[in-house]
Structures are given as structure tokens and as C-alpha cells.
Amino acid sequence: MATKKDVQKQFSRSADSYVKSVVHAKGEDLRTLLKMVDVTGQEEMLDVATGGGHTANAFAPLVDKVIAFDLTPKMLSAAKQFITGNGHGNVEFKQGDAEKMPFTDESFDLVTCRIAPHHFPNVEDFVTEVYRVLKTGGHFLLDDNIAPEDDEFDEFYNTVEKRRDYSHNRALKKTEWLRTLELNGFEIEEWHRFTKKFEFDSWCDRMQLPEKEKTELNDLMIDAPESIRRKFRIKADAGKMVSFQAESILLKAVKPDLS
């Protein structure tokens, strides 16, 4: 299980590469995220585990205030440079833990979290915290990598992610996210599934994976059973990994007014 110190150590090394990552900066999921919620311009928004700051940056022109929140100070610094460099002056940067947020109850109209919860040791604590800090009637936009429902495929995907990035904890299945959100009070209004193609070299290099470990991961993926190679669309050339395909889920959930 990833510790929070592992996450801080890994993302301190990789902060700049995440700001520049095309997957994070220009994914179709980010464009869809912006379309999924109607904003008036008066909202106060929290972007949890802001990473390179791409979600906070995209919403900044559309809402009144954004708090970009992250566990790793160096990641926050990189996000701040990126966002302020784009001319946004309504974004505040705050360091802290997604599973124990330093905000009062019902503080935000909108909470987002994109491509991050697979690093969290306790996802249920995170979801509970989002519910607590979100205003009644407010929306939670969740976007994360997911594992397939098949247990064998689930194990393979989480294994290769962990081998590539020791701070990876676990990518949940779609059904696990639906269950966790509903059991913690949310009502799910909309969800989308996206495929994600990963170019092997850039995927590894973003986490500065040592060459020996990169070779071992290359061999693990190439030598996987045929059913796994088909499922993940593993492409290789002359014994060298080229790319593979995974998936993500994008959910809009509401904190309902039960009065």
C-alpha cells in the first residue's frame, strides 16, 4: 500500500513532468469535465489532488474562486507557476491530505478530483471528506483510472501500475466507485467511460523509472497471457513495448437535499 510519504517523494521528483504531460493537460476527459456541470460564475470550488493544476486552471475563468489542494508542496509550486502564468488570479494554493481536509463543513459548491484517487490509501475516507465539505446540492466531479471488472485483468493492471509507480495504491473498478459513492450519501447523476492509450516510454519516463525496472516491466507486459494482451491492446515491436490501452471513469455525483 502506498504511503503518503511515498506519494510526496514520487511527485516531488515528477512535478514538472506532470504539468507538461499531454495526457493530463489535453485529455478528452478534461473537456467533458467542463461540460458536465453548469456554473454561474459565483461558485467556490475545491480541486483535490490538483497535481499539475490542469483542472483548477480550466475552471478558474468559470467560477468565482478555486482552491487547488495537494499533498505535495513541490507539486503545488509547479501548479501555481502554471496557473498564475496563465493569468488566473482567483486560485488559492493549499497543502494538505485528501483524506483529512482542513476545511469546514459545507464550504464548496463544487469539488473536483482528476486522475489521483488511485494514489489514496483510503478512498472511503476521501469520499467521506468530499461529502462533508460540499454544500448540499453541490456537485462532485470524479475522474480516475479504473481497473476492469474481471479479477485477472484488475490484478494485471494494478500490478503494472505499481511496478511503474511505487506510490500507486489501487485503481478501483467501476462498480466499486459506484458503490462507494452511493454508500457515502452521494447520488450519481452522470458517468462516462474513456479509453486511454499510454505510450510506454513516456508513461515510464514521467515517473523517472530506472532503466532496469523499465526493462523488467517491458518484459512482464510482453509476456502476459494472450487474453491480457488483447484486453489491454498491448502493442510491441521487436520485443519492445510500444503502447497499451487502459480506461478511466468520469462521474458527476450530487450531495442531495434530503429535507
FENKA-V785009 format. One record per run of one state. SS is the DSSP state (hx for helix, st for strand, lp for the rest). FROM is the first residue (numbers start at 1). LEN is the number of residues. Records with the same first field share a line. If there is no record, write none. Layout:
SS=FROM-LEN ; FROM-LEN
//
This chain:
lp=1-3 ; 21-1 ; 27-1 ; 36-8 ; 49-5 ; 61-4 ; 71-2 ; 86-5 ; 96-1 ; 98-2 ; 101-7 ; 115-2 ; 120-3 ; 148-3 ; 165-8 ; 184-2 ; 206-5 ; 223-3 ; 232-3 ; 238-2 ; 256-4
hx=4-17 ; 22-5 ; 28-8 ; 54-7 ; 73-13 ; 117-3 ; 123-11 ; 151-14 ; 174-10 ; 200-6 ; 211-12 ; 226-6
st=44-5 ; 65-6 ; 91-5 ; 97-1 ; 100-1 ; 108-7 ; 134-14 ; 173-1 ; 186-14 ; 235-3 ; 240-16
//
